[in-house]
């Protein structure tokens, strides 16, 4: 009788991923988050409210940017047409009699004006040391 040669089965590659360790880790993380979540105190942000300012400005200076990007300066019902280079001098001249911080500058712009123009005016005013510069907005109904 011929001798029987037994051949062992070779190693096969496993095409499956063992999910058990992954599930164990996820369950441990879930338990950790469930235990620590009630201990984290939610942070509170103290946002300003409308009308709660310390005091209203004594003088309101309004810079109006029109559709053609022309600048108008309104001080006490007087309107003056200006160029961008002259805005700082006109605003500081209008603030001249007021103590520092008692006058506010509000920038109003037409909807079609580029945002870059508004930022350029605001930047010039802030670089000149104007303390209170704000934007005027119209709420849509």
C-alpha positions as a LaTeX table, in Angstrom:
\begin{tabular}{lrrr}
\hline
Residue & $x$ (\AA) & $y$ (\AA) & $z$ (\AA) \\
\hline
Unk1 & 0.00 & 0.00 & 0.00 \\
Unk2 & 1.34 & 3.30 & $-0.88$ \\
Unk3 & 2.14 & 5.64 & 1.97 \\
Unk4 & $-0.34$ & 8.37 & 2.49 \\
Unk5 & 1.07 & 11.77 & 2.64 \\
Unk6 & $-1.11$ & 14.08 & 4.56 \\
Unk7 & $-1.10$ & 17.59 & 3.53 \\
Unk8 & $-1.97$ & 20.19 & 6.13 \\
Unk9 & $-4.16$ & 23.06 & 5.26 \\
Unk10 & $-2.21$ & 26.19 & 4.50 \\
Unk11 & $-2.85$ & 29.50 & 6.24 \\
Unk12 & $-5.76$ & 31.37 & 4.82 \\
Unk13 & $-6.08$ & 35.12 & 4.90 \\
Unk14 & $-8.93$ & 36.43 & 6.96 \\
Unk15 & $-11.14$ & 38.80 & 5.08 \\
Unk16 & $-13.16$ & 39.87 & 8.10 \\
Unk17 & $-12.59$ & 42.56 & 10.70 \\
Unk18 & $-13.13$ & 41.60 & 14.31 \\
Unk19 & $-15.61$ & 44.18 & 15.63 \\
Unk20 & $-15.60$ & 43.05 & 19.27 \\
Unk21 & $-12.65$ & 45.24 & 20.43 \\
Unk22 & $-14.13$ & 48.25 & 18.64 \\
Unk23 & $-17.51$ & 47.75 & 20.32 \\
Unk24 & $-15.82$ & 47.34 & 23.73 \\
Unk25 & $-13.95$ & 50.61 & 23.35 \\
Unk26 & $-17.07$ & 52.45 & 22.21 \\
Unk27 & $-19.09$ & 51.17 & 25.17 \\
Unk28 & $-16.38$ & 52.28 & 27.60 \\
Unk29 & $-16.30$ & 55.74 & 26.02 \\
Unk30 & $-20.09$ & 55.94 & 26.17 \\
Unk31 & $-20.05$ & 55.14 & 29.89 \\
Unk32 & $-17.33$ & 57.75 & 30.51 \\
Unk33 & $-19.31$ & 60.44 & 28.68 \\
Unk34 & $-22.53$ & 59.51 & 30.48 \\
Unk35 & $-20.83$ & 59.80 & 33.86 \\
Unk36 & $-18.98$ & 63.06 & 33.17 \\
Unk37 & $-21.72$ & 64.94 & 31.26 \\
Unk38 & $-23.77$ & 65.92 & 34.34 \\
Unk39 & $-20.62$ & 67.18 & 36.07 \\
Unk40 & $-19.84$ & 69.77 & 33.39 \\
Unk41 & $-21.45$ & 73.09 & 34.29 \\
Unk42 & $-22.86$ & 74.92 & 31.27 \\
Unk43 & $-21.12$ & 78.23 & 30.70 \\
Unk44 & $-23.21$ & 81.36 & 30.69 \\
Unk45 & $-22.47$ & 84.24 & 28.35 \\
Unk46 & $-23.50$ & 87.67 & 29.53 \\
Unk47 & $-24.72$ & 89.35 & 26.36 \\
Unk48 & $-25.53$ & 93.07 & 26.27 \\
Unk49 & $-29.15$ & 94.04 & 26.08 \\
Unk50 & $-30.77$ & 96.81 & 24.11 \\
Unk51 & $-31.14$ & 100.00 & 26.11 \\
Unk52 & $-28.88$ & 99.00 & 28.99 \\
Unk53 & $-25.97$ & 101.26 & 28.08 \\
Unk54 & $-24.40$ & 103.30 & 30.83 \\
Unk55 & $-25.51$ & 106.59 & 29.33 \\
Unk56 & $-26.56$ & 107.76 & 25.90 \\
Unk57 & $-24.06$ & 109.80 & 23.93 \\
Unk58 & $-24.26$ & 113.56 & 24.32 \\
Unk59 & $-23.67$ & 114.04 & 20.60 \\
Unk60 & $-24.52$ & 111.75 & 17.70 \\
Unk61 & $-22.46$ & 112.08 & 14.53 \\
Unk62 & $-23.77$ & 110.15 & 11.55 \\
Unk63 & $-21.69$ & 109.21 & 8.51 \\
Unk64 & $-24.01$ & 108.26 & 5.63 \\
Unk65 & $-22.61$ & 106.34 & 2.66 \\
Unk66 & $-24.82$ & 106.73 & $-0.41$ \\
Unk67 & $-25.34$ & 104.47 & $-3.41$ \\
Unk68 & $-22.58$ & 106.26 & $-5.31$ \\
Unk69 & $-20.26$ & 105.78 & $-2.28$ \\
Unk70 & $-20.40$ & 109.50 & $-1.53$ \\
Unk71 & $-20.04$ & 110.35 & 2.15 \\
Unk72 & $-22.34$ & 112.72 & 4.02 \\
Unk73 & $-21.67$ & 113.87 & 7.59 \\
Unk74 & $-24.76$ & 114.70 & 9.67 \\
Unk75 & $-24.24$ & 116.63 & 12.89 \\
Unk76 & $-27.23$ & 118.25 & 14.61 \\
Unk77 & $-29.36$ & 118.35 & 11.42 \\
Unk78 & $-26.50$ & 119.85 & 9.36 \\
Unk79 & $-25.35$ & 117.74 & 6.41 \\
Unk80 & $-21.96$ & 118.09 & 4.76 \\
Unk81 & $-20.69$ & 116.23 & 1.67 \\
Unk82 & $-17.16$ & 114.81 & 2.20 \\
Unk83 & $-14.46$ & 112.66 & 0.64 \\
Unk84 & $-12.98$ & 109.66 & 2.45 \\
Unk85 & $-9.77$ & 111.57 & 3.23 \\
Unk86 & $-11.73$ & 114.38 & 4.94 \\
Unk87 & $-13.95$ & 112.21 & 7.16 \\
Unk88 & $-11.52$ & 111.92 & 10.05 \\
Unk89 & $-10.85$ & 115.66 & 10.20 \\
Unk90 & $-14.56$ & 116.48 & 10.03 \\
Unk91 & $-15.52$ & 113.97 & 12.74 \\
Unk92 & $-12.75$ & 115.05 & 15.12 \\
Unk93 & $-13.70$ & 118.67 & 14.44 \\
Unk94 & $-17.34$ & 117.91 & 15.27 \\
Unk95 & $-16.27$ & 116.10 & 18.44 \\
Unk96 & $-13.95$ & 118.94 & 19.43 \\
Unk97 & $-16.21$ & 120.57 & 22.02 \\
Unk98 & $-17.33$ & 117.29 & 23.60 \\
Unk99 & $-15.27$ & 115.44 & 26.21 \\
Unk100 & $-13.72$ & 112.18 & 25.03 \\
Unk101 & $-16.28$ & 109.39 & 24.83 \\
Unk102 & $-19.35$ & 111.67 & 25.02 \\
Unk103 & $-20.01$ & 111.56 & 21.30 \\
Unk104 & $-20.78$ & 108.53 & 19.16 \\
Unk105 & $-20.24$ & 108.03 & 15.45 \\
Unk106 & $-22.79$ & 105.92 & 13.58 \\
Unk107 & $-22.12$ & 104.71 & 10.05 \\
Unk108 & $-25.17$ & 104.19 & 7.83 \\
Unk109 & $-24.81$ & 102.78 & 4.36 \\
Unk110 & $-27.06$ & 101.97 & 1.45 \\
Unk111 & $-27.72$ & 98.30 & 0.83 \\
Unk112 & $-25.94$ & 98.35 & $-2.53$ \\
Unk113 & $-22.68$ & 99.83 & $-1.15$ \\
Unk114 & $-19.71$ & 97.47 & $-1.03$ \\
Unk115 & $-18.87$ & 96.27 & 2.46 \\
Unk116 & $-15.27$ & 97.23 & 1.77 \\
Unk117 & $-16.24$ & 100.91 & 1.70 \\
Unk118 & $-17.97$ & 100.69 & 5.07 \\
Unk119 & $-14.99$ & 98.92 & 6.62 \\
Unk120 & $-12.60$ & 101.48 & 5.13 \\
Unk121 & $-14.54$ & 104.36 & 6.76 \\
Unk122 & $-14.72$ & 102.52 & 10.08 \\
Unk123 & $-11.01$ & 101.71 & 9.96 \\
Unk124 & $-10.06$ & 105.35 & 9.30 \\
Unk125 & $-12.17$ & 106.51 & 12.25 \\
Unk126 & $-10.77$ & 103.92 & 14.64 \\
Unk127 & $-7.18$ & 104.67 & 13.59 \\
Unk128 & $-7.82$ & 108.34 & 14.32 \\
Unk129 & $-8.79$ & 107.45 & 17.90 \\
Unk130 & $-12.57$ & 107.79 & 17.69 \\
Unk131 & $-13.81$ & 105.73 & 20.65 \\
Unk132 & $-17.44$ & 104.95 & 19.87 \\
Unk133 & $-17.99$ & 103.83 & 16.28 \\
Unk134 & $-21.08$ & 101.81 & 15.41 \\
Unk135 & $-23.13$ & 100.62 & 12.47 \\
Unk136 & $-26.73$ & 101.52 & 11.82 \\
Unk137 & $-28.92$ & 98.65 & 10.62 \\
Unk138 & $-32.48$ & 98.46 & 9.44 \\
Unk139 & $-34.40$ & 95.39 & 10.53 \\
Unk140 & $-36.39$ & 93.64 & 7.82 \\
Unk141 & $-40.05$ & 93.07 & 8.52 \\
\hline
\end{tabular}
